[in-house]
Amino acid sequence: MAKTIKIPHTFTIVFFLILCAAVLTWVIPGGEFVRHTVDVNGSQREVVVSDSFHYTDREPQTWQVFSSFFNGFVDKADIIVFILMVGGAFWILNSTKAIDIGVTTFLRNVTKLQRYKFFEKIGVNNIILTFIMLMFSVFGAVFGMSEETIAFVVIFIPLAISMGYDSIVGVCICYVAAHIGFAGAILNPFTIGIAQGIAELPMFSGMEYRIFCWIVLTIIGIAFVLWYAARVKKHPEKSPVYKLDEYWRNRVEEQEKSPVTYHTPKSAWVVWLFLTAVMTYFAIVHPFTTITIGQTQVSLCLLPVLAGLFFVTGFVALRKSVHFFILNLLFFTIFYLIIGVLGYDWYIMEISALFLAMGVFAGIANGAGADSISKLFLEGAKDIMSAALVVGLASGIIFILKDGKVIDTILYGMSKSLSSLGETASVGVMYVFQTALNLIMPSGSAKAALTMPVMSQFADLIGVSRQTTVLAFQFGDGFTNMITPTSGVLIGCLGVAKIPYGTWLKWFWKFILVLVFIGFLLLLPTLFLSLPGF
């Protein structure tokens, strides 16, 4: 009988990678580029000065393999606190049974559609998964949704389990979908905006071909997830997380068995009136919201509309039960998140506060006291603590490489190797380099500031469009985000889902290779065809 390979714990894998990074600081010579600060689309960025690389004294890392955890924890404090706050908020929300009732009601209504031949032939579940993935892919492509997906994993895994799938499907329909959109970005200001600014290209130029790329990548991503989901539904035991999902299956079963009393306490009516007053106040202060998508700005009367809708839908929901009111509160939280990101430049701090407020008001509406809400929040934070800790540990890899002065040397060596290649080979190597660099530097904006000053000028020397180098950077930055252990978002999502990193990597790496290959094929037309913006 063949032995099953035991996959190490995520902490073990990440710490081993920290050790490997420390070893590299003893092998690779130290080196640095000179950097200066420039204005890129209204933001100050440090960029590399051309031909400024110089070797420096080697700084091998030793005991820093232990201090790197502290540094990583400090560096990723925003994501770590975000995970803890979201975990605590959703634990409060889950205690109300609102999501369980919502999922049950949703599935019961969706099942009724099976009596129609069209839906029976296509499959209602396939339509649901496709719609959710398409929505998150758009979010990733338009405003660079990434960290926000951590909050949605808690929602979609129970839904996926209830539909007969596994936790991997739950992660894929939000996290993977958003990052496929991130890779095939159309208007992502964090990658395309910065890269094109440094490369001195018109903002979001070449959009026509990037839309085509996004469509191709999104179709491939959805097809892959639908294929895997159908396979798991037919043979659940073939899922690589079948045993691990016992936690989620038990949780869903307990929630389904738990008796639910439909009621509406007075505190729920108080919360409805209070939140309506708050929303009305902000609607008066901000009657118009300027939504920015790429270079397009549209001023819309969004906050007044949301305030009015919340007043009406909240009243209707409360007439049924507090559970439906809390679900309504969740939906409006998501609406405000989207408006906040697109209209008011919200990031992790504001989004964390939004979800925390949602959890607190959900608890109050359900009749819970202050002590009870506090205890529930702490239980949720405790349950998700391992996910938060591993984010700090994974960030330590980058600190080892930075402090060891290795990253600039790697970049310099790779750029030098491109000089003797032809156009196609040079673009291919640039793409591979950006893909490989993303494994140790997942920040798209930091990588753009580091590589684009060199790559854009190199493109001029070999006769390749600077737009092509931006596209190579975009693909290289996007795909490997979904497997690199240095990505705090990935590690955070897997931690919430309770999927070991090794299990995820073993399951997902082949599809990443497919995406990387498709990305290279999508780069070739930019060399041989006359495309707008290229």
Rosetta blueprint (number, residue, H / E / L):
1 M L
2 A L
3 K L
4 T L
5 I L
6 K L
7 I L
8 P L
9 H L
10 T H
11 F H
12 T H
13 I H
14 V H
15 F H
16 F H
17 L H
18 I H
19 L H
20 C H
21 A H
22 A H
23 V H
24 L H
25 T H
26 W H
27 V H
28 I L
29 P L
30 G E
31 G E
32 E E
33 F L
34 V L
35 R E
36 H E
37 T E
38 V E
39 D E
40 V E
41 N L
42 G L
43 S E
44 Q E
45 R E
46 E E
47 V E
48 V E
49 V L
50 S L
51 D L
52 S L
53 F L
54 H E
55 Y E
56 T E
57 D L
58 R L
59 E L
60 P L
61 Q L
62 T L
63 W L
64 Q H
65 V H
66 F H
67 S H
68 S H
69 F H
70 F H
71 N H
72 G H
73 F H
74 V H
75 D H
76 K L
77 A H
78 D H
79 I H
80 I H
81 V H
82 F H
83 I H
84 L H
85 M H
86 V H
87 G H
88 G H
89 A H
90 F H
91 W H
92 I H
93 L H
94 N H
95 S H
96 T L
97 K L
98 A H
99 I H
100 D H
101 I H
102 G H
103 V H
104 T H
105 T H
106 F H
107 L H
108 R H
109 N H
110 V H
111 T H
112 K H
113 L H
114 Q H
115 R H
116 Y L
117 K H
118 F H
119 F H
120 E H
121 K H
122 I H
123 G L
124 V H
125 N H
126 N H
127 I H
128 I H
129 L H
130 T H
131 F H
132 I H
133 M H
134 L H
135 M H
136 F H
137 S H
138 V H
139 F H
140 G H
141 A H
142 V H
143 F H
144 G L
145 M L
146 S L
147 E L
148 E L
149 T H
150 I H
151 A H
152 F H
153 V H
154 V H
155 I H
156 F H
157 I H
158 P H
159 L H
160 A H
161 I H
162 S H
163 M L
164 G L
165 Y L
166 D L
167 S H
168 I H
169 V H
170 G H
171 V H
172 C H
173 I H
174 C H
175 Y H
176 V H
177 A H
178 A H
179 H H
180 I H
181 G H
182 F H
183 A H
184 G L
185 A L
186 I L
187 L L
188 N L
189 P H
190 F H
191 T H
192 I H
193 G H
194 I H
195 A H
196 Q H
197 G H
198 I H
199 A L
200 E L
201 L L
202 P L
203 M L
204 F L
205 S L
206 G L
207 M H
208 E H
209 Y H
210 R H
211 I H
212 F H
213 C H
214 W H
215 I H
216 V H
217 L H
218 T H
219 I H
220 I H
221 G H
222 I H
223 A H
224 F H
225 V H
226 L H
227 W H
228 Y H
229 A H
230 A H
231 R H
232 V H
233 K H
234 K H
235 H L
236 P H
237 E H
238 K H
239 S L
240 P L
241 V L
242 Y L
243 K L
244 L L
245 D L
246 E H
247 Y H
248 W H
249 R H
250 N H
251 R H
252 V H
253 E H
254 E H
255 Q H
256 E H
257 K H
258 S L
259 P L
260 V L
261 T L
262 Y L
263 H L
264 T L
265 P L
266 K H
267 S H
268 A H
269 W H
270 V H
271 V H
272 W H
273 L H
274 F H
275 L H
276 T H
277 A H
278 V H
279 M H
280 T H
281 Y H
282 F H
283 A H
284 I H
285 V H
286 H L
287 P L
288 F L
289 T E
290 T E
291 I E
292 T E
293 I E
294 G L
295 Q L
296 T E
297 Q E
298 V E
299 S E
300 L E
301 C L
302 L H
303 L H
304 P H
305 V H
306 L H
307 A H
308 G H
309 L H
310 F H
311 F H
312 V H
313 T H
314 G H
315 F H
316 V H
317 A H
318 L H
319 R H
320 K H
321 S L
322 V H
323 H H
324 F H
325 F H
326 I H
327 L H
328 N H
329 L H
330 L H
331 F H
332 F H
333 T H
334 I H
335 F H
336 Y H
337 L H
338 I H
339 I H
340 G H
341 V H
342 L H
343 G H
344 Y H
345 D L
346 W L
347 Y L
348 I H
349 M H
350 E H
351 I H
352 S H
353 A H
354 L H
355 F H
356 L H
357 A H
358 M H
359 G H
360 V H
361 F H
362 A H
363 G H
364 I H
365 A H
366 N L
367 G L
368 A L
369 G L
370 A H
371 D H
372 S H
373 I H
374 S H
375 K H
376 L H
377 F H
378 L H
379 E H
380 G H
381 A H
382 K H
383 D H
384 I L
385 M H
386 S H
387 A H
388 A H
389 L H
390 V H
391 V H
392 G H
393 L H
394 A H
395 S H
396 G H
397 I H
398 I H
399 F H
400 I H
401 L H
402 K H
403 D H
404 G L
405 K L
406 V L
407 I H
408 D H
409 T H
410 I H
411 L H
412 Y H
413 G H
414 M H
415 S H
416 K H
417 S H
418 L L
419 S L
420 S L
421 L L
422 G L
423 E H
424 T H
425 A H
426 S H
427 V H
428 G H
429 V H
430 M H
431 Y H
432 V H
433 F H
434 Q H
435 T H
436 A H
437 L H
438 N H
439 L L
440 I L
441 M L
442 P L
443 S L
444 G H
445 S H
446 A H
447 K H
448 A H
449 A H
450 L H
451 T H
452 M H
453 P H
454 V H
455 M H
456 S H
457 Q H
458 F H
459 A H
460 D H
461 L H
462 I H
463 G L
464 V L
465 S L
466 R H
467 Q H
468 T H
469 T H
470 V H
471 L H
472 A H
473 F H
474 Q H
475 F H
476 G H
477 D H
478 G H
479 F H
480 T H
481 N H
482 M H
483 I L
484 T L
485 P L
486 T L
487 S L
488 G H
489 V H
490 L H
491 I H
492 G H
493 C H
494 L H
495 G H
496 V H
497 A H
498 K L
499 I L
500 P L
501 Y H
502 G H
503 T H
504 W H
505 L H
506 K H
507 W H
508 F H
509 W H
510 K H
511 F H
512 I H
513 L H
514 V H
515 L H
516 V H
517 F H
518 I H
519 G H
520 F H
521 L H
522 L H
523 L H
524 L L
525 P H
526 T H
527 L H
528 F H
529 L L
530 S L
531 L L
532 P L
533 G L
534 F L
